Structures are given as structure tokens and as C-alpha cells.
Amino acid sequence: MAWNSAGDTVFGPIAEILLECDAPPEFVTSTLTTVIDGLFDNDWGYDGALSSLAKFAKYPAVVAAFRNNDVPDPDDPEYGVIVADLELAATPTTTALDTLSP
């Protein structure tokens, strides 16, 4: 397996199962912190991790697991931009249609 695809083949499915079964946030964070660390030990790239983080940005327990593994990396020159993008991705959006009453 190419480790750059580990987000779609390993991390994503595990995160989705934990979220779908309504696992407690502490369990989600703890489990995914370990999964992320293991993927990094097997050459999962930072860009792949950022991509997976972006897909789950609206779930605080998942974001915490990435932060436990220094993703995004505070030393990354693009850190501010990455954090702003993640905050935007985590913000629910509404449209004019969402506010209409039936």
C-alpha cells in the first residue's frame, strides 16, 4: 500500500466507524491519536495527514487527535493559513434556503 493513500484506506474508515457508533470523544481522540502515530511511523506523509484532517475538521475529537501528533505543525510556514482553512471547514454554513420555514 502506498502510505500517501493511508488516509483513505486506513484512517478515514476507522474515524468514520468511531463517529458513526457515537464513541465518546475521549475514546475517539485516544484511538485516532494512536492510529495517526502508527501511520506516521510507516511513512504516512504530512500532506496526507493534512488532507485527512481537512475531511474531518468539523469533529473536535478528530482534530484533537491530529493536534496530539503536531498536525498541523506549528513550525509549518503555512500554519496560519492551514488553521484558518480548517476553522472555515469546521464552521457550519447556511444559505437563504436553510432559513425558510416550510
N, C-alpha and C positions, 0 to 999 in steps of 0.2 A: 504494500500500500504506500502510496506517496503521502508523506506526512503533511503536505500542504493541504490535502483534502480531508484531514482528520476532523476538521470542524463539522463537515457534513456527514461523515461516516461514523464518527465516534462521539464527539462532544455533543453535537446537536440532538441526536436521538436520546442520549442519556438525559440531557437537560429537559427535553420535551416530556419524557416519561415522568420525571420528578415533578414537573409543573402540572401535568395532566392529572396526576394522582394526588395533587394538593399536599405534597410533602411539606412539613414545617420549614419555614425559611432557614432556620439554623442548619437543618439537615441538608437542604439544597446547597447552601453555601459550603458546608463542610465537605460534602461529597464532590461537588464540582471543583473545589479548590484542589482536592487530591487528583481528580481526573486531569485538570489543566496542568498541574505539576508533572504528572506522568507523561502527558503528551509533549511537554517541553523537553523532558528527559530523552524523548525519542525523536528529537529534531523537528517538532512542530514549530513553524515559524511565527514570528511576531505578527506579520501581516495576516496570517491565517487566524491567529487569535483575535486580532482587531476585527476581522470580518465576522467571526462568530460572536464577539461581544456586541457588535452593531445589531445583529439579528435578535439579540435578547436584551437590548438596552432598557426595555420597559419593565424588566423584572429585577428589583433591587437585590434579591438574594443571589442572582446570577452575576450581576455587576460586582457585588462584594467578592465573589469567588475570583473573578478576574483581578480585582484590585489586590487581593491577597497574593497574587502572582505577579504584581507590578505591571499589570496591563490596564490602562495604558501606562507606559513607562514615563515617570515624571522627567526623566532626562531626554526624552524624545523632543527634538526641536519643534515638532508639530503638536506637542502635548495640549496646548490651549485650544487649538482647532479641533483636535480629536475629542476632547471633553465637551466642547460646545456642540459638536455634531451629535454626540451621544445624548446630551441633555435634550437636544431638539428631538431626537428619535424617541426618547422616553416620554415626551410630552404628548398627551392625547390631543388630537386635533378634532375640531368640529367645523361643520360647514353650515351654511344657512339652512340647508335641508334638515340637519340634525335638530334644529331648534323649532321646527314646525310641529304643532300639535296635530294629531290625527283628527 
